Amino acid sequence: MYQVAAFREERIDVMHALIRAHPLAVLVTSAGGTLEANHLPLLIDPLPSPRGTLRGHVARANPLWRQAQENEVLAVFQGPQAYVTPSWYPEKRVSGKVVPTWNYAVVHARGPLIIHDDRDWLRDLVSRLTDRQEAGLPQPWAISDAPADYIERMLGAIVGIEIPVARIEGKWKVSQNKADADRAGVAAGLARRNDPQAQAMAALVAESGKQGGGQQGPV
């Protein structure tokens, strides 16, 4: 991933938090010289420290678990993202020397792919995935709500995957390279939009100002 210093995020806890909030990964694998991308939710375990471990599952019919084990895999997690119009920059009214851009927060995690085909491992994983997503719902569903024999058949149709994270990097492109007034204009403009992604990005832009943004440099 192309990086510049202004946007590089190196705090493990911040990157893990994005993964928890946006668990649907694009898992990129290579087999026989061909790149493949699969979309699947992954849980992040902070252990072993410092980078942690990703866990999930794929359909048994998916060739990923048979083909991708000899190579490193890449999991991409997309956080908030939003278009930024030059109209939000006070600098537009001063010099006019502004252009559109796109703000985003992403995490890339790489590591070897480990396969799990054990029912107890899979049952524990599915339970934790479900509990994570059902938390906060008025009537949370649990795997124990379904007939046991049905769950056994469903577990037989999936294979577990585990990725010990060997490398992790984040990129938070949230207007840190803009002057304070322009960054404040972006945060205010995004916050006015009736769009959860834009409002989430507004919060990241505002937070970057509190951390001492205002750096100038290429995007």
MIGU-187023 format. One record per residue: residue number from 0; residue in three letters; x, y, z of N, C-alpha, C, O in turn. Coordinates in steps of 0.1 Angstrom, whole numbers, plus 5000, padded with zeros to 4 digits. Each point is the difference from the previous one (the first is absolute). Layout:
   num   residu    npx    npy    npz   capx   capy   capz    cpx    cpy    cpz    opx    opy    opz
   NUM      ALA      X      Y      Z      X      Y      Z      X      Y      Z      X      Y      Z
...
END
This chain:
   num   residu    npx    npy    npz   capx   capy   capz    cpx    cpy    cpz    opx    opy    opz
     0      MET   5008   4988   5000   4992   5012   5000   5009   5012   5000   5009   5002   5008
     1      TYR   4988   5008   4983   5008   5012   4999   4997   5008   5013   4989   5002   5004
     2      GLN   5022   5003   5002   4999   5007   5013   5007   5013   4999   5011   5001   4993
     3      VAL   4984   5009   5014   5008   5012   5003   4999   5002   5015   4990   4996   5007
     4      ALA   5020   5011   4999   5001   5001   5014   4987   5006   5007   4996   4995   5011
     5      ALA   4998   5015   4982   4989   5006   5006   4988   4991   5003   4992   5002   5009
     6      PHE   5007   4987   4983   4988   4992   5001   5003   4986   5006   4991   4992   5002
     7      ARG   5021   5005   5001   5004   4987   5005   4994   4998   5014   5003   5008   5009
     8      GLU   4990   4981   4994   4995   4997   5013   5008   4987   5005   5000   4990   4993
     9      GLU   5006   5011   5018   5009   4989   5005   4995   4995   5014   5006   4990   5005
    10      ARG   4983   5016   5001   4996   4995   5013   4991   4988   4998   4990   5000   4993
    11      ILE   5015   4989   5013   4993   4987   4998   4986   5000   5006   4991   4995   4993
    12      ASP   5007   5012   5018   4987   5000   5006   4990   5008   4991   4988   4996   4999
    13      VAL   5016   5014   4994   4992   5008   4991   4996   4991   4988   4989   5000   4995
    14      MET   5021   4993   4999   4997   4991   4989   4991   4989   5004   4991   4996   4992
    15      HIS   5011   4998   5019   4991   4989   5005   4986   5005   5002   4991   4993   4997
    16      ALA   5008   5019   5008   4986   5006   5002   4993   5001   4986   4988   4998   5000
    17      LEU   5019   5007   4990   4994   5001   4987   4995   4986   4995   4989   4999   4994
    18      ILE   5020   4991   5008   4996   4986   4996   4987   4996   5007   4992   4993   4994
    19      ARG   5007   5009   5019   4988   4996   5008   4988   5008   4995   4989   4994   4999
    20      ALA   5013   5018   4997   4988   5008   4996   4996   4997   4985   4989   5002   4997
    21      HIS   5021   4993   4995   4997   4997   4986   5006   4987   4997   5011   4999   4993
    22      PRO   4983   4990   5012   5007   4987   4999   4999   4993   4986   5007   4990   4998
    23      LEU   4986   5015   4993   4999   4994   4987   5013   5003   4992   5002   5011   4995
    24      ALA   5006   4979   5003   5013   5001   4994   4999   4997   4985   4992   4991   4996
    25      VAL   5017   5015   4996   5003   4994   4987   5013   4992   5002   5010   5006   5002
    26      LEU   4989   4981   4997   5011   4991   5002   5006   4997   4986   4994   4993   4992
    27      VAL   5018   5012   5006   5007   4998   4987   5010   4989   5001   5008   5000   5009
    28      THR   4991   4990   4982   5008   4989   5000   5006   4998   4986   4995   5005   4990
    29      SER   5016   4987   5009   5006   4997   4987   5002   4985   4999   5006   4994   5009
    30      ALA   4990   5000   4980   5002   4986   4998   5002   4997   4985   4992   5004   4992
    31      GLY   5019   4990   5005   5004   4997   4986   5001   5013   4992   4998   5000   4988
    32      GLY   5007   5011   5018   5002   5012   4993   4988   5009   4998   5000   5010   4993
    33      THR   4989   4985   5012   4987   5008   4999   4996   5006   5013   5000   4993   5010
    34      LEU   4996   5019   4990   4995   5007   5012   4985   4998   5001   4993   5000   4990
    35      GLU   5003   4997   5023   4986   4998   5002   4996   5009   5012   5008   5002   5009
    36      ALA   4980   5003   4992   4995   5008   5011   4987   4994   5005   4990   4999   4992
    37      ASN   5009   4999   5021   4988   4995   5006   4996   5010   5011   5008   5006   5006
    38      HIS   4979   4995   4996   4995   5009   5010   4994   4992   5012   4990   4992   4998
    39      LEU   5016   5010   5014   4995   4993   5011   5003   5007   5013   5010   5007   5001
    40      PRO   4981   4992   5009   5003   5006   5013   5011   4992   5008   5000   4988   4999
    41      LEU   5008   5020   5007   5011   4994   5008   5000   5006   5014   4998   5012   5002
    42      LEU   5005   4980   5008   5002   5004   5013   5014   5003   5003   5009   4993   4995
    43      ILE   4994   5018   5012   5014   5003   5004   5002   4996   5015   4993   5005   5009
    44      ASP   5017   4987   4994   5004   4996   5013   5013   5008   5003   5009   4999   4992
    45      PRO   4992   5009   5018   5012   5008   5002   5013   4991   5003   5011   5005   5000
    46      LEU   4987   4982   5003   5011   4991   5003   5003   4992   4988   4991   4997   4992
    47      PRO   5022   4999   5006   5011   5005   5008   5004   5014   4997   4999   5005   4989
    48      SER   5005   5002   5022   5004   5014   4999   5013   5001   4991   5008   4991   5000
    49      PRO   4994   5020   4993   4991   5011   4999   4990   5001   4989   4990   5007   5000
    50      ARG   5011   4984   4990   4992   5002   4988   4987   4992   5000   4990   5004   4993
    51      GLY   5010   4985   5014   4987   4992   5002   4998   4990   4989   5009   4997   4992
    52      THR   4979   4997   5008   4996   4989   4991   4986   5003   4994   4991   5004   5008
    53      LEU   5007   4994   4979   4987   5001   4994   4994   4985   4998   5007   4991   4997
    54      ARG   4980   5008   5006   4994   4987   4998   4986   5002   4993   4993   5010   5002
    55      GLY   5004   4980   4990   4987   5000   4993   4997   4986   4994   5007   4991   5004
    56      HIS   4984   5009   4986   4997   4987   4994   4996   5003   4985   4996   5011   4997
    57      VAL   5005   4979   4995   4996   5000   4986   4992   4988   4997   5000   4990   5008
    58      ALA   4992   5010   4982   4992   4988   4995   5010   4989   4997   5011   5003   4993
    59      ARG   4986   4985   5010   5008   4989   4996   5002   4999   4985   5011   4996   4995
    60      ALA   4979   5009   4998   5001   4999   4985   5009   5011   4995   5004   4999   4988
    61      ASN   5000   5010   5020   5009   5011   4995   5014   4995   4999   5006   4995   5010
    62      PRO   5001   5005   4978   5013   4995   4999   5011   5007   5008   5011   4996   5000
    63      LEU   4986   5016   5005   5010   5008   5007   5007   4992   5010   5013   5001   5001
    64      TRP   4981   4991   5007   5006   4993   5012   5010   4989   4995   5008   4996   5007
    65      ARG   4990   4999   4981   5009   4990   4994   5011   5006   4992   5011   4994   5000
    66      GLN   4987   5018   4994   5010   5005   4991   5009   5010   5006   5011   5002   4994
    67      ALA   4985   5005   5016   5008   5012   5005   5009   4998   5011   5006   5009   5005
    68      GLN   4996   4978   4999   5008   4998   5013   5015   5002   4998   5007   5002   5010
    69      GLU   4998   4997   4978   5015   5001   4998   5005   5015   5000   5012   5002   5000
    70      ASN   4979   5007   4999   5004   5014   4998   4994   5009   5012   4990   4996   5006
    71      GLU   5016   5016   4996   4995   5010   5009   4986   5005   4994   4999   5001   4988
    72      VAL   4992   5002   5021   4987   5006   4995   4999   5014   5006   5007   5004   5009
    73      LEU   4984   5004   4984   4998   5014   5004   4986   5002   5003   4991   4998   4992
    74      ALA   5006   5007   5020   4986   5004   5004   4999   5015   5000   5008   5007   5007
    75      VAL   4983   4999   4986   4998   5014   4999   4987   5004   5007   4989   4994   4997
    76      PHE   5011   5015   5012   4988   5005   5008   4998   5014   4996   5009   5009   5003
    77      GLN   4979   4994   4992   4997   5014   4997   4991   5006   5010   4990   4996   5004
    78      GLY   5015   5016   5002   4993   5007   5010   4992   5011   4993   4996   4999   4989
    79      PRO   5001   5012   5019   4992   5011   4994   5007   5006   4988   5013   5000   4999
    80      GLN   4979   5005   4991   5006   5006   4988   4990   5010   4995   4988   4998   5001
    81      ALA   5017   5013   4993   4991   5010   4995   5007   5009   4990   5012   5003   5001
    82      TYR   4980   5002   4989   5005   5010   4991   5001   5014   5007   4992   5003   5009
    83      VAL   5019   5004   4988   5002   5014   5006   5000   5010   4988   5009   5000   4991
    84      THR   4981   5009   5010   5000   5011   4990   5008   5012   5003   5001   5003   5012
    85      PRO   5006   5003   4979   5008   5012   5002   4991   5011   5006   5006   5010   5006
    86      SER   4981   4990   4992   4992   5010   5005   5000   5002   5015   4996   5010   5006
    87      TRP   5009   4979   5001   5000   5001   5015   5013   5007   5005   5001   5002   5012
    88      TYR   5008   5000   4979   5013   5007   5005   4999   5015   4999   4996   5005   4990
    89      PRO   5006   5002   5021   5001   5014   5000   5010   5005   4989   4999   5011   4995
    90      GLU   5012   4981   5003   5010   5004   4991   4995   5002   4986   5005   5007   4992
    91      LYS   4983   4986   5005   4994   5002   4986   4997   5015   4998   5001   5005   4989
    92      ARG   4994   5002   5021   4996   5014   4999   5012   5009   5000   4999   5012   4997
    93      VAL   5013   4983   5008   5012   5008   5001   5008   4999   4987   5002   5011   4993
    94      SER   5002   4977   5003   5008   4999   4988   4994   4992   4989   5004   5000   4988
    95      GLY   4986   4992   5015   4994   4991   4991   5009   4987   4997   4996   4992   4991
    96      LYS   5015   5007   5015   5009   4989   4997   4997   4988   5009   5008   4996   5009
    97      VAL   4981   4998   4988   4995   4988   5007   4994   4990   4990   4995   5005   4989
    98      VAL   5005   4983   5014   4995   4989   4991   4992   4990   5008   5002   4999   5012
    99      PRO   4989   4993   4982   4993   4990   5008   5010   4989   5004   5011   4998   4995
   100      THR   4984   4994   5015   5008   4989   5005   4990   4990   5006   4988   5002   5000
   101      TRP   5017   4987   5005   4992   4989   5006   5007   4997   5013   5012   4996   5000
   102      ASN   4981   5004   5011   5005   4996   5013   4996   4986   5003   4989   4995   4996
   103      TYR   5020   4998   5011   4997   4986   5003   5009   4995   5011   5010   5006   5003
   104      ALA   4986   4983   5004   5008   4993   5010   5000   4985   4997   4989   4994   4998
   105      VAL   5023   5000   5000   5001   4986   4996   5011   4994   5009   5009   5006   5005
   106      VAL   4989   4980   4996   5010   4992   5006   5004   4989   4991   4991   4993   4995
   107      HIS   5021   5004   5003   5005   4988   4993   5007   4991   5010   5009   5004   5007
   108      ALA   4987   4983   4993   5007   4991   5009   5004   4988   4991   4993   4995   4992
   109      ARG   5020   5000   5010   5005   4989   4992   5005   4989   5010   5004   5003   5011
   110      GLY   4996   4985   4984   5005   4989   5007   4997   4987   4993   4994   5000   4990
   111      PRO   5011   4989   5016   4998   4987   4994   4986   4995   5003   4993   5005   5010
   112      LEU   5002   4986   4982   4986   4995   5001   5001   4986   5006   5006   4991   4995
   113      ILE   4987   5008   5017   4999   4987   5007   4985   4995   4999   4991   5008   5002
   114      ILE   5008   4979   4995   4986   4994   4998   4996   4992   5012   5008   4993   5006
   115      HIS   4980   5009   4998   4994   4992   5012   4988   4993   4995   4990   5006   4995
   116      ASP   5010   4980   5007   4988   4992   4995   4995   4992   5012   4997   4988   4999
   117      ASP   5003   5018   5013   4996   4993   5012   4987   5006   5005   4999   5013   5001
   118      ARG   4991   4979   5002   4987   5005   5003   4999   5009   5012   4993   5010   5001
   119      ASP   5015   4986   5009   5000   5008   5013   5006   5014   4997   4994   5010   5005
   120      TRP   5016   4990   4987   5006   5013   4997   4990   5009   4992   4999   5012   5003
   121      LEU   4995   4981   4987   4990   5008   4992   4988   5004   5008   4995   5011   4998
   122      ARG   5000   4981   5011   4989   5004   5008   5003   5012   5009   4992   5009   5001
   123      ASP   5020   4990   5005   5004   5012   5008   5001   5012   4992   4996   5011   5004
   124      LEU   5010   4988   4984   5001   5012   4991   4987   5006   4996   4997   5012   5001
   125      VAL   4994   4979   4994   4987   5005   4996   4992   5006   5011   4993   5010   4998
   126      SER   5008   4984   5014   4994   5006   5012   5005   5014   5003   4992   5009   5002
   127      ARG   5021   4993   4997   5006   5013   5003   4996   5010   4989   4997   5012   5003
   128      LEU   5004   4984   4984   4996   5009   4989   4985   5004   5002   4997   5012   4999
   129      THR   4995   4978   5004   4985   5003   5002   4998   5010   5012   4993   5010   4999
   130      ASP   5013   4986   5012   4998   5009   5012   5005   5014   4998   4994   5009   5005
   131      ARG   5017   4993   4987   5005   5013   4997   4990   5008   4992   4997   5012   5003
   132      GLN   4997   4982   4987   4990   5007   4992   4986   5002   5005   4993   5009   4997
   133      GLU   5003   4981   5012   4987   5001   5005   4999   5009   5013   4989   5004   5004
   134      ALA   5023   4999   5002   5000   5008   5012   4993   5014   4997   5002   5006   4990
   135      GLY   4989   4997   5019   4992   5013   4999   4987   4998   4993   4992   5010   5000
   136      LEU   5005   4979   4993   4987   4998   4994   4990   4997   5011   5003   4994   5010
   137      PRO   4984   5010   4987   4990   4997   5010   4998   4986   5004   4998   4996   5012
   138      GLN   5003   4995   4978   4999   4986   5003   5012   4992   4993   4998   4995   4989
   139      PRO   5014   5006   5017   5012   4994   4994   4998   4985   4997   4996   4993   5009
   140      TRP   5008   5003   4979   5000   4986   4997   5013   4993   5004   5010   5006   5000
   141      ALA   4989   4982   5004   5011   4991   5004   4999   4987   4992   4989   4996   4997
   142      ILE   5023   4998   5001   4999   4987   4992   4992   4989   5008   4995   4991   4994
   143      SER   5004   5011   5019   4992   4990   5007   4985   5002   4998   4992   4991   5004
   144      ASP   5004   5020   4989   4986   5001   4996   4996   4991   4989   4988   4997   4998
   145      ALA   5021   4998   4994   4997   4991   4989   5002   4986   5004   5008   4997   5010
   146      PRO   4985   4993   4983   5002   4986   5004   5015   4995   4999   5007   5004   4991
   147      ALA   4997   4988   5019   5014   4996   5000   5004   4993   4988   5012   5002   4995
   148      ASP   4980   4989   4999   5004   4993   4988   5001   5009   4988   5009   4998   4991
   149      TYR   4983   5012   5009   5001   5010   4989   5013   5008   5001   5007   5002   4990
   150      ILE   4997   5002   5022   5013   5007   5002   5011   4991   4996   5010   5005   4994
   151      GLU   4990   4982   5009   5010   4991   4997   5002   4999   4984   5011   5000   4995
   152      ARG   4978   5000   4998   5001   4999   4986   5006   5013   4994   5008   5000   4991
   153      MET   4988   5012   5015   5005   5012   4995   5015   5001   5003   5008   5006   4992
   154      LEU   4997   4989   5020   5014   5001   5003   5008   4991   4990   5011   5002   4997
   155      GLY   4982   4987   4999   5007   4992   4990   5002   5006   4986   5007   4995   4992
   156      ALA   4986   5016   5006   5000   5007   4987   5011   5011   5000   5001   5007   4989
   157      ILE   5006   4995   5022   5010   5011   5000   5013   4995   5005   5001   4989   5006
   158      VAL   5009   5019   4992   5014   4997   5004   5005   5013   5007   4998   5011   4995
   159      GLY   5009   4987   5016   5005   5011   5007   5014   5005   4995   5008   4992   4995
   160      ILE   4994   5021   5006   5013   5006   4996   5005   5009   5011   4993   5006   5007
   161      GLU   5020   4994   4994   5007   5008   5010   5012   5006   4994   5008   4994   4992
   162      ILE   4994   5019   5011   5011   5008   4994   5008   5006   5011   4996   5011   5005
   163      PRO   5015   4983   5000   5009   5007   5009   5006   5012   4993   5007   4999   4990
   164      VAL   4990   5013   5015   5004   5012   4993   5015   5003   5001   5005   5002   5011
   165      ALA   5001   4997   4978   5015   5002   4999   5003   5015   4998   5010   5005   5005
   166      ARG   4981   5002   4987   5002   5014   4998   4986   5007   4999   4991   4994   4995
   167      ILE   5009   5017   5011   4987   5008   5000   5004   5015   4998   5009   5005   5006
   168      GLU   4983   5001   4985   5002   5015   4998   4987   5006   4998   4990   4995   4994
   169      GLY   5009   5018   5011   4988   5008   4998   5003   5012   4993   5011   5006   5000
   170      LYS   4979   4999   4993   5000   5013   4993   4988   5008   5003   4989   4996   4996
   171      TRP   5012   5015   5011   4989   5009   5004   5002   5013   4992   5007   5009   5005
   172      LYS   4987   4991   4984   5000   5013   4991   4988   5008   5004   4990   4999   4994
   173      VAL   5012   5009   5017   4989   5008   5006   5003   5015   5001   4998   5006   5010
   174      SER   5008   4999   4979   5003   5015   4999   5011   5005   5009   5000   5012   5003
   175      GLN   5009   4978   5002   5010   5005   5008   5010   5010   4993   5006   5008   5007
   176      ASN   4994   4991   4980   5010   5009   4993   4994   5013   4996   5006   5008   4993
   177      LYS   4982   4995   5013   4994   5013   4997   5002   5010   5012   5002   4996   5011
   178      ALA   4997   5017   4985   5001   5010   5011   4988   4999   5009   4990   4994   4997
   179      ASP   5011   5011   5015   4990   4998   5010   4986   5004   4996   4990   4994   5002
   180      ALA   5009   5018   4991   4988   5005   4996   4993   4991   4989   4988   4998   5000
   181      ASP   5020   4997   4991   4995   4992   4989   4996   4986   5006   4989   4995   4996
   182      ARG   5018   5000   5014   4996   4988   5006   4987   5001   5008   4992   4992   4999
   183      ALA   5007   5020   5008   4987   5002   5007   4988   5001   4990   4989   4996   5003
   184      GLY   5014   5010   4985   4990   5001   4990   4995   4987   4995   4989   4997   4997
   185      VAL   5021   4994   5001   4997   4986   4996   4991   4993   5010   4990   4994   4997
   186      ALA   5014   5007   5016   4993   4993   5010   4986   5005   5001   4990   4992   5001
   187      ALA   5008   5021   4998   4986   5006   5000   4992   4996   4988   4988   4997   5002
   188      GLY   5018   5003   4987   4993   4996   4987   4996   4986   5001   4988   4997   4996
   189      LEU   5021   4994   5008   4996   4986   5001   4989   4997   5010   4991   4992   4998
   190      ALA   5010   5015   5013   4990   4999   5011   4986   5004   4996   4990   4995   5005
   191      ARG   5009   5014   4985   4987   5004   4996   4993   4991   4990   4988   5000   4998
   192      ARG   5020   4990   4997   4994   4991   4990   4992   4989   5007   5004   4995   5011
   193      ASN   4985   5001   4984   4991   4990   5006   5005   4986   4995   4994   4993   4993
   194      ASP   5018   5004   5012   5007   4988   4995   5009   4995   5012   5009   5007   5004
   195      PRO   4988   4981   5001   5008   4995   5011   5015   4999   4997   5008   5003   5009
   196      GLN   4996   4994   4979   5014   4999   4997   5007   5014   5001   5010   5002   5005
   197      ALA   4983   5008   4989   5005   5013   5000   5001   5006   5015   5010   5006   5003
   198      GLN   4980   4990   5005   5000   5005   5014   5011   4993   5008   5006   5006   5008
   199      ALA   4997   4981   4989   5011   4993   5006   5013   5006   4996   5009   5002   5008
   200      MET   4992   5002   4979   5012   5006   4996   5002   5014   5006   5011   5004   5003
   201      ALA   4978   5003   4999   5001   5014   5006   5006   4998   5014   5008   5009   5004
   202      ALA   4988   4981   5003   5006   4998   5014   5015   4997   4999   5008   5005   5008
   203      LEU   4996   4987   4982   5015   4997   4999   5007   5013   4996   5011   5002   5005
   204      VAL   4984   5006   4986   5006   5013   4996   5001   5009   5012   5011   5006   5003
   205      ALA   4979   4995   5005   5000   5009   5012   5010   4994   5010   5008   5008   5006
   206      GLU   4993   4979   4996   5010   4994   5009   5014   5003   4995   5009   5002   5009
   207      SER   4993   4998   4978   5014   5002   4995   5004   5014   5004   5012   5003   5002
   208      GLY   4979   5007   4998   5004   5013   5004   5004   5001   5014   5009   5008   5004
   209      LYS   4984   4985   5005   5004   4999   5014   5014   4994   5002   5007   5004   5010
   210      GLN   4997   4987   4981   5013   4994   5001   5011   5008   4994   5012   4995   5000
   211      GLY   4985   5017   4995   5010   5008   4994   5003   4998   4986   5011   4996   4996
   212      GLY   4978   5006   4995   5002   4999   4986   5006   5012   4994   5009   5006   5006
   213      GLY   4987   4998   4982   5005   5012   4994   5013   4997   4993   5007   5010   4996
   214      GLN   4997   4978   5002   5013   4997   4992   4997   5002   4985   4989   4998   4996
   215      GLN   5021   5007   4997   4999   5002   4986   5008   4989   4993   5011   4997   5004
   216      GLY   4983   4998   4985   5008   4990   4992   4991   4994   4990   4988   5003   4999
   217      PRO   5018   4987   4993   4992   4994   4989   4990   4991   5006   5001   4995   5011
   218      VAL   4988   5002   4981   4990   4991   5004   5001   4987   4992   4992   4991   5002
END
